[in-house]
Amino acid sequence: MFTGIVAAVGRIETITPLGAGDAGVRLHVAAGGLDLADVVIGDSIAIQGACMTVIAMTADSFDVDVSRESLDKTVGLERTGRVNLEKALRLADRLGGHLVSGHVDGLGEVIHFAPVGESHELRVRAPRELGRYLAYKGSVVVNGVSLTVNRVNDEADGCVFSINLIPHTVEVTTLQELKPGSRVNLEIDLIARYVERMLSASAAEQ
């Protein structure tokens, strides 16, 4: 589990294919400012919001293997470049964002990203099937960052939600690199997922 509070911006430095054909890849990630002192082989680290398992490490870097399935359903892991990083949540940690599983539910498309006063407005078109989980003042994860939804509009080709990004969030995450047309990893709120399941199960029993 994670909180969606990015601890550091690292960098995918190398990508090595695993086997041939449709096999996955091994990523070598420079940890940036992420403290790896308490990380051991087998621990989880979220990279751009996707939970990955550490399979090798040094004092300031780590390796993860990414399956073809994960590559097909995420963005930002298929190329070198800067990435948001967060270590797995400990039970004694502050929950500064919201409960995040690190499992990407779908890909969104940035349709607007521009300054508004001191902040930035980010608008993302989510797949229609994820729209029912998005609500005003609810939580959503974009590229590993826990954010609060300010506005939701259902449209024929999806659901557009708007977020206000404070300067600090833009400064310390890779969200600053977004532009119209960028694709982003989305994870819906866990509570919304369970509420839907409970409601659908109750309806089936009637």
LOLUM-879637 format. One line per 8 residues: number of its first residue (from 1); their letters; for each residue x, y, z of N, C-alpha, C. Coordinates in steps of 0.05 Angstrom, whole numbers, plus 32768, in hexadecimal, padded with zeros to 4 digits. Atoms other than C-alpha are relative to their C-alpha. Layout:
<kekes>
NUM = a = X Y Z X Y Z X Y Z ~ ...
</kekes>
This chain:
<kekes>
1 = mftgivaa = 8011 7FE8 8000 8000 8000 8000 8012 8019 8000 ~ 7FF2 7FE7 8002 8014 8048 7FF3 7FED 8017 8009 ~ 8011 7FE9 7FF8 7FFA 808E 8003 7FFC 8014 7FE8 ~ 8002 7FED 8016 8003 80B2 7FC0 800F 801A 8006 ~ 7FEF 7FE9 7FFA 8034 80E3 7FE0 801C 7FF9 7FF6 ~ 7FE7 8006 800D 8071 80E3 7FB3 8018 8007 8012 ~ 7FE9 7FFC 7FEE 80B1 80DB 7FDB 8018 800B 7FF2 ~ 7FE9 7FF6 800F 80E3 80EA 7FA4 7FFA 7FFC 7FE2
9 = vgrietit = 8001 8004 801D 80EA 80F1 7F59 801B 7FF3 7FF8 ~ 7FE9 800E 8009 811A 80BD 7F3F 8002 8000 7FE1 ~ 7FFD 8001 801D 812F 80AA 7EF9 8004 7FE4 7FF7 ~ 7FFB 801A 800D 8129 806B 7ECF 8018 8004 7FEE ~ 7FE7 7FFC 800F 8170 8066 7EB5 8004 7FED 7FE9 ~ 7FFC 8014 8015 8171 8025 7E8E 7FE8 7FEE 8000 ~ 8016 8013 8003 813D 7FF5 7E73 800C 7FE8 7FF1 ~ 7FF4 8018 800B 8153 7FAD 7E65 7FEA 7FEC 7FFB
17 = plgagdag = 8015 8014 8005 8125 7F7C 7E41 8006 7FE6 800E ~ 7FFE 801A 7FF2 8117 7F3B 7E66 7FF8 7FEB 7FEC ~ 8007 8014 8013 811B 7F03 7E34 7FF9 800C 7FE5 ~ 8007 7FF7 801B 80FE 7F09 7DEE 7FE2 8002 7FFE ~ 801C 7FFE 8006 80BB 7F18 7DCF 7FF1 8013 8013 ~ 8011 7FF0 7FF0 8086 7F31 7DFF 8008 8000 801E ~ 7FF7 8000 7FE5 80B0 7F2B 7E3E 8001 801D 800A ~ 7FFF 7FE6 7FF4 80B5 7F65 7E6E 801B 800C 7FFF
25 = vrlhvaag = 7FE6 7FF2 7FFF 80EF 7F92 7E80 8009 8003 801C ~ 7FF4 7FF9 7FE6 811E 7FA1 7EB9 8007 801D 8000 ~ 7FFA 7FE4 7FFE 8122 7FE9 7ECF 8016 8004 8015 ~ 7FED 7FF7 7FEC 815E 8007 7EF1 7FFA 801D 8007 ~ 800B 7FE6 7FF8 8146 8043 7F19 8013 800E 8013 ~ 7FF2 7FEF 7FED 8170 807A 7F38 7FEC 800B 8013 ~ 8015 7FFA 7FEC 814C 8088 7F79 7FFD 801E 8006 ~ 8003 7FE4 7FFA 8157 80D3 7F7A 8003 8005 801E
33 = gldladvv = 7FFE 7FFA 7FE3 8149 80EB 7FC1 7FF2 7FEB 8011 ~ 800E 8015 7FF1 8125 80AB 7FD5 8013 7FF1 8012 ~ 7FEF 800E 7FED 8144 808D 8014 7FFB 7FE2 7FFE ~ 8002 801D 8003 8152 8044 8007 800C 7FF1 8017 ~ 7FF3 800D 7FEA 8172 8036 804A 7FF0 7FEA 800D ~ 8011 8015 7FF4 8136 800E 8062 7FF2 7FEF 7FEC ~ 800C 8010 8015 8126 7FED 8020 8011 7FE7 7FFD ~ 7FF2 801A 8004 8137 7FA3 8015 7FF4 7FF4 7FE7
41 = igdsiaiq = 800A 800F 8017 8130 7F74 7FDA 7FE4 7FF5 8006 ~ 801B 8009 7FFC 80E7 7F63 7FD2 7FEC 8015 8009 ~ 8012 7FEA 7FF8 80CC 7FA5 7FEB 7FF2 800D 7FE8 ~ 800F 7FF3 8016 809A 7FCD 7FC2 8006 801E 7FFF ~ 7FFD 7FE4 8005 80A6 8011 7FA3 7FED 8007 7FE9 ~ 8011 7FF7 8015 8073 8037 7F7A 800F 8012 7FED ~ 7FF3 7FF0 8015 808E 8052 7F38 7FEA 800B 7FEE ~ 8016 7FF3 800F 805F 8084 7F17 7FE5 7FF4 8007
49 = gacmtvia = 8019 800B 7FF6 8028 8065 7F41 7FFC 7FE2 7FFD ~ 8002 801C 8004 8036 801D 7F2E 8012 7FF1 8014 ~ 7FF1 800E 7FEC 804B 7FEE 7F66 8013 7FEB 7FF3 ~ 7FEC 8012 800A 808C 7FC9 7F56 8011 7FF5 8016 ~ 7FF0 800E 7FEC 80B8 7F98 7F7C 801E 8004 7FFB ~ 7FE4 7FFC 8002 8101 7FA8 7F89 800E 7FE5 7FFE ~ 7FF3 801A 8004 812C 7F6F 7F6E 801F 8003 8003 ~ 7FE4 7FFA 7FFC 8171 7F90 7F75 8003 801D 8008
57 = mtadsfdv = 7FFD 7FE4 7FF7 818C 7FD0 7F94 801D 8006 8008 ~ 7FE7 7FF4 7FF5 81C7 7FFC 7FA6 7FF7 8015 8014 ~ 8006 7FEC 7FEC 81CB 8035 7FD7 7FEE 8016 7FF5 ~ 800F 7FEA 800C 81AB 8065 7FA5 7FF1 7FF8 7FE7 ~ 800F 8009 8018 8188 803A 7F70 7FF4 7FE5 8006 ~ 800D 801A 7FFE 815D 7FFD 7F67 7FF6 7FF6 7FE5 ~ 800A 800D 8018 8145 7FCC 7F32 7FE5 7FF4 8005 ~ 801A 800E 7FFF 80FF 7FB3 7F24 7FFB 7FF2 7FE6
65 = dvsresld = 8009 800D 8018 80E3 7F82 7EF2 7FE3 8007 7FFB ~ 801B 7FF7 8008 80A5 7F9A 7ECC 7FF6 7FEC 7FEB ~ 800C 8013 8013 8078 7F67 7EAA 7FF5 800E 7FE8 ~ 800C 7FF4 8018 805D 7F71 7E64 7FE4 8009 8006 ~ 801B 7FF7 7FF9 8018 7F75 7E83 8000 801C 800D ~ 7FFE 7FE5 7FF3 802D 7FB0 7EAF 8008 8015 7FEB ~ 7FF8 7FED 8014 804F 7FD2 7E74 7FE9 8008 7FEE ~ 8017 7FFB 8012 8010 7FCB 7E4A 7FEB 8012 800D
73 = ktvglert = 8015 7FF2 7FF2 7FE5 7FEB 7E80 8009 8018 8010 ~ 7FF6 7FE8 7FF3 8010 8024 7E99 800F 8011 7FEC ~ 7FEE 7FEF 800F 8038 805E 7E7E 8016 800A 8012 ~ 7FEA 7FF5 7FF0 807B 8079 7E94 8015 7FEB 8008 ~ 7FED 8015 7FF8 809D 8035 7E9F 800E 7FF5 7FE7 ~ 7FF5 800B 8019 80AE 8028 7E56 8017 8010 7FF5 ~ 7FEB 7FEF 800A 80E1 805F 7E4F 8011 800B 8017 ~ 7FF0 7FF3 7FEC 811A 8080 7E74 7FF5 801B 8006
81 = grvnleka = 8009 7FE5 7FF9 810C 80C0 7E99 7FF8 8001 801D ~ 8007 7FFB 7FE4 80F4 80DE 7EDA 7FE6 7FF2 8008 ~ 8018 800E 7FF7 80C1 80B8 7F04 7FFB 8007 801E ~ 8008 7FFD 7FE4 809B 80C2 7F45 8005 7FE6 800F ~ 7FFA 8018 7FEF 80B1 8093 7F7D 7FF3 8003 801B ~ 800A 8001 7FE4 8091 807E 7FBE 8004 7FE4 800B ~ 7FFD 801A 7FF3 80A4 8046 7FEE 7FE5 7FF8 800C ~ 8018 800A 7FF5 806E 8019 8009 7FFA 800B 801C
89 = lrladrlg = 8009 7FF5 7FE7 8046 8032 8044 8005 7FED 8017 ~ 7FFE 800F 7FE7 8057 801B 808B 7FE9 8007 8011 ~ 8018 7FFB 7FEF 8020 8015 80BF 8003 8018 8012 ~ 7FFC 7FE9 7FEE 8040 804C 80E9 8003 801A 7FF1 ~ 7FFC 7FE8 8010 8045 807E 80AF 7FE7 8011 8001 ~ 8017 7FEE 8004 8019 80BB 80A7 7FF4 7FFB 7FE5 ~ 800E 8004 8019 7FE4 80B3 8073 7FF9 801C 7FF4 ~ 8003 7FE5 800A 7FEE 80F6 8050 7FEF 8003 7FE8
97 = ghlvsghv = 8011 7FFF 8018 7FCA 80E4 8010 7FE7 7FF0 8005 ~ 8016 8012 7FFA 7F99 80AA 800E 800B 7FE4 7FFA ~ 7FF6 801B 8004 7F9F 805E 800C 8001 7FF9 7FE2 ~ 7FFB 8005 801D 7FBD 804A 7FC9 800C 7FE4 7FFE ~ 7FF6 801B 8003 7FCA 8004 7FB0 8018 7FFD 7FEE ~ 7FEB 8002 8014 7FFB 8013 7F79 7FF9 7FEF 7FE8 ~ 800A 800F 8017 7FD0 7FEE 7F46 7FF2 8013 7FED ~ 800B 7FED 8013 7FC2 8019 7F09 7FE6 7FF5 7FF4
105 = dglgevih = 801B 8008 8009 7F78 8016 7EF6 7FFB 8007 7FE3 ~ 8004 7FF8 801B 7F7E 8038 7EB3 8011 8018 7FF9 ~ 7FF0 7FE9 8009 7F9F 806E 7E89 7FEE 8017 7FF9 ~ 800E 7FE8 8007 7F87 80B5 7E84 8010 8011 7FEC ~ 7FF2 7FED 8012 7F98 80ED 7E53 7FFD 801C 800A ~ 8000 7FE4 7FF8 7FAB 8133 7E67 7FF4 8011 7FE9 ~ 800B 7FEE 8014 7F7F 8165 7E42 8005 801D 8006 ~ 7FFA 7FE4 7FF9 7F93 81A4 7E67 8013 8000 8018
113 = fapvgesh = 7FEE 7FFC 7FEA 7FCD 81B8 7E94 800C 801C 7FFE ~ 7FF7 7FE4 8003 7FDA 8201 7EA1 7FFF 800E 801B ~ 8000 7FF1 7FE7 7FE9 8233 7ED8 7FE5 800F 8005 ~ 8017 7FF0 7FF8 7FAF 8252 7EFE 8008 800E 801A ~ 7FF5 7FF3 7FE9 7FCA 8287 7F2C 801B 7FF3 8008 ~ 7FE8 800D 7FF7 8000 8266 7F56 7FFF 7FE2 7FFC ~ 8004 801C 8003 7FE4 8221 7F49 7FFF 7FF8 7FE3 ~ 8005 800A 801B 7FD8 81F5 7F0C 7FE6 7FF1 8000
121 = elrvrapr = 8018 8011 8004 7F98 81D7 7EF2 8007 7FE9 7FED ~ 7FFC 8019 8010 7F9D 8190 7ED8 7FE5 7FF4 7FFA ~ 8018 800E 8008 7F64 8172 7EB0 8008 7FE7 7FF1 ~ 7FF9 801B 800B 7F66 8128 7E9E 7FE6 7FF2 7FF7 ~ 8017 8011 8009 7F37 80FE 7E74 8006 7FE3 8008 ~ 7FFE 801B 7FF7 7F2E 80BB 7E95 7FEE 7FEE 7FEF ~ 8012 8012 800E 7F10 807D 7E74 7FE5 8000 800D ~ 801B 7FFF 7FF6 7EC5 807A 7E7A 7FFB 7FED 8018
129 = elgrylay = 8005 8013 7FEB 7EC8 803C 7EA6 800B 8008 801B ~ 7FF6 7FF6 7FE6 7EEF 8061 7EDB 7FF1 8019 800A ~ 800D 7FE7 7FF9 7EC2 809E 7EDB 7FEE 7FFD 8018 ~ 8012 8003 7FEA 7E91 8081 7F0D 800E 8000 801B ~ 7FF1 8000 7FE7 7EC9 807E 7F41 800A 801C 8007 ~ 7FF5 7FE5 7FFC 7EDA 80C8 7F3B 7FEA 8012 800B ~ 8014 7FEF 7FF4 7EB6 80FA 7F67 800C 801A 800A ~ 7FF8 7FE6 7FF5 7EBA 8142 7F7D 800B 7FFD 801C
137 = kgsvvvng = 7FF2 8001 7FE7 7EEC 8148 7FB6 8009 7FE3 8007 ~ 7FF6 801B 7FFC 7EFC 80FE 7FAE 801E 7FFF 7FF9 ~ 7FE3 8004 8005 7F42 80E1 7FA6 8005 7FF1 7FE6 ~ 7FF7 800F 8017 7F66 80C9 7F68 801F 8002 7FFF ~ 7FE3 8000 8002 7FAE 80B6 7F5A 8008 8004 7FE2 ~ 7FF6 7FFB 801B 7FD1 80D3 7F1C 801E 7FFD 8001 ~ 7FE3 8006 8000 8016 80B7 7F0E 800C 7FFE 801C ~ 7FF6 8005 7FE5 801D 80A3 7F56 7FFB 8016 8014
145 = vsltvnrv = 8005 7FEA 7FEE 8006 80E5 7F74 7FE3 8001 8009 ~ 801A 7FFE 7FF5 7FCA 80E8 7FA2 7FF5 801D 7FFC ~ 800B 7FE6 8007 7F9D 8121 7F8A 7FE2 8001 8006 ~ 801C 7FFC 7FFB 7F59 813F 7F9A 7FF2 800A 7FE8 ~ 8010 7FF8 8018 7F25 8144 7F63 7FF0 8019 8006 ~ 800F 7FE7 7FFC 7F08 818A 7F5C 7FE7 8001 7FEF ~ 8017 7FFF 8012 7ED7 817E 7F23 8000 7FE7 7FEF ~ 8004 8018 8010 7EBB 8143 7EFC 7FEB 8005 7FEB
153 = ndeadgcv = 8014 7FFE 8016 7E98 8144 7EB8 8000 7FE6 7FF0 ~ 8003 8017 8011 7E7E 8106 7E96 7FFB 8008 7FE3 ~ 8002 7FFA 801C 7E86 8108 7E4B 7FFC 7FE7 7FF0 ~ 8005 8017 8011 7E77 80DA 7E11 8018 7FEE 7FFE ~ 7FE8 8010 8004 7EBF 80C3 7E0A 8010 7FFC 801A ~ 7FF2 8004 7FE8 7ED1 80C0 7E53 7FF6 8012 8016 ~ 8007 7FEF 7FEA 7ED1 80E7 7E94 8018 8013 8005 ~ 7FEB 7FEC 7FFC 7EF8 8128 7E9C 7FFF 800A 801D
161 = fsinliph = 7FFF 7FF6 7FE5 7F0F 813A 7EE1 8016 8016 8002 ~ 7FEE 7FEA 7FFD 7F33 8179 7EF8 800C 8000 801C ~ 7FF1 8000 7FE7 7F68 8181 7F2E 800F 801A 8002 ~ 7FEF 7FE9 7FFB 7F89 81BD 7F4D 801A 7FF7 800D ~ 7FE5 8008 7FF6 7FD4 81B2 7F57 800D 8018 800D ~ 7FF2 7FEA 7FF3 7FF6 81DD 7F8B 801D 8000 7FF6 ~ 7FE4 7FFF 800A 803D 81F5 7F7A 8012 7FEA 800B ~ 7FEF 8015 7FF5 805D 81C3 7FA9 7FFE 7FE6 7FF2
169 = tvevttlq = 8004 801A 800E 803E 8187 7F87 800C 8001 7FE4 ~ 7FF4 7FFE 801B 8053 81A0 7F42 801F 7FFF 8002 ~ 7FE3 7FFE 7FFE 8099 81AE 7F5B 800E 7FE5 8007 ~ 7FF3 8018 7FF5 80A7 816A 7F7D 7FF7 7FE6 7FF2 ~ 8008 8018 800F 8087 813A 7F4B 8004 8003 7FE2 ~ 7FFD 7FFF 801D 808A 8129 7F02 7FE7 800C 7FF2 ~ 8018 7FF4 800C 8045 8148 7EF8 8007 801A 7FF1 ~ 7FF8 7FE8 800E 806A 8187 7EE3 8007 7FFC 7FE3
177 = elkpgsrv = 7FF8 8006 801C 807D 8164 7EA2 7FE7 7FFA 7FEE ~ 8018 8007 800F 8035 8157 7E8D 7FF9 8017 7FEC ~ 800A 7FEE 8014 8016 8178 7E50 7FE8 7FF3 7FF2 ~ 8017 800C 800E 7FD7 816F 7E26 8009 7FE9 7FEE ~ 7FF8 8018 800F 7FDA 812A 7E07 8010 7FEC 8010 ~ 7FF1 8013 7FEF 8004 810B 7E3E 7FED 7FEB 800B ~ 800F 8015 7FF3 7FEB 80C8 7E57 800A 7FFD 801D ~ 7FFA 8002 7FE4 7FE9 80BC 7EA2 7FF4 7FE6 800C
185 = nleidlia = 800B 8017 7FF1 7FE0 8081 7ED1 7FEC 8009 8014 ~ 8016 7FF9 7FED 7F9F 8084 7EF9 7FFA 7FE8 8012 ~ 800A 8014 7FED 7F8B 805F 7F37 7FE9 800C 800F ~ 8017 7FF6 7FF2 7F46 8068 7F54 8002 7FFB 801E ~ 8000 8003 7FE3 7F36 806D 7F9E 7FF7 7FE4 8008 ~ 8007 801B 7FF7 7F34 802A 7FC2 7FE4 7FFF 800C ~ 801A 8000 7FF4 7EF6 803E 7FE9 7FEA 7FFF 7FEB ~ 8014 8000 8016 7ED0 804C 7FA9 7FFD 7FE5 7FF4
193 = ryvermls = 8000 801B 800B 7EE3 8008 7F8F 7FEF 7FED 8011 ~ 800E 8012 7FEE 7EC8 7FE4 7FCD 7FE3 8008 8002 ~ 801C 7FF8 7FFF 7E89 800E 7FD0 7FF0 7FF5 7FE8 ~ 800E 800A 8018 7E78 7FFB 7F88 7FFB 7FE2 8003 ~ 8003 801D 7FFD 7E84 7FB1 7F98 7FEA 7FF9 8014 ~ 8014 8006 7FEC 7E58 7FB3 7FD6 7FE4 8006 7FF4 ~ 801A 7FF8 800C 7E20 7FD7 7FB0 7FF7 7FEB 7FEB ~ 8007 8013 8015 7E23 7FA7 7F75 7FF8 7FE5 800C
201 = asaaeq = 8007 801A 7FF2 7E23 7F6A 7FA4 7FE5 8001 800D ~ 801A 7FFD 7FF3 7DE7 7F85 7FCA 7FEA 7FFF 7FEC ~ 8015 7FFF 8015 7DC1 7F92 7F8A 7FFB 7FE4 7FF5 ~ 8002 801B 800B 7DCF 7F4B 7F72 7FF0 7FED 8013 ~ 800D 8010 7FEC 7DB3 7F2E 7FB3 7FE2 8005 8002 ~ 801C 7FF8 7FFE 7D71 7F52 7FAC 7FEE 7FF1 7FEC
</kekes>
